[in-house]
Amino acid sequence: MIKVVRGNPTPEELAAALAVVQARAAATASAAPGAPQPPEGWSDPARIARRALPRPGARTWARTYWPA
């Protein structure tokens, strides 16, 4: 059940909003229940570490803060 809390939407606006909600629900239901979902772009850890990390070695600790 959907309840309008604020505003006074027209029947067309309400129908458009319900169509979007139904489309999202159908897309979610069509996915396999046990299949892993790909990560969203903003939550992907690879976007944080753009550069490769320094390789382990004798002076690795120094290279983590001082660029070569």
N, C-alpha and C positions, 0 to 999 in steps of 0.2 A: 504494500500500500504506500502510495506517495501522497504527502500532505504539503500543501503550499503554506509556508510559515509567514512569509512577507511578500508584499506586492500583490498585484492583481493581474496575472498573466492572461493573455487572450487564449482562446481555444487553440489557435495555430501555434503559439509559443509553447503551450503545454504539450501539444502533440509532438512538436519537434524535440523537446526535452525527453519525452518518453521514448521516442524513436532512438535517440542516442543511447539511453540506458538499456533498451532492449538489444540493440546491436552489440554493446559491450558485453552484456550477459551471454548472448549467443556465441560470441567469439571466445569467451572464457570457457563456456560449456563444451565447445567443439574441440578444445585442446585435450590431449590424452591426460587422464587424471594423474598418472605417475611420472609423466615426462617433465624433466627440468625446464624451467623457463629461462630464456637468455636474460642476462642482467641488463638493467636500464643503463643508458649512457651516463647519467649523472652519478650512479652508484658503482660504476666499473672501477675497480682498484687500479687498473692499468693507466687510467688517465692521470693519476697522482704521480706515479713513477714514470715520467717520460724518458729519463735517461737511465742507462744501465747502471746498476750499483757497482761499486769498486770490487774487484776480485780480492779474495782473502790473501793476505800476505803480511810481511813484517811491519809495514807502515800503513796498513789499511785504515787504522783509526785516524791518522793524520789526513788522509785523502778524503775522508768523509766530510770534513769541514773546509778544507783548502783546495780549491779547484786546481787541477794540474796545469 
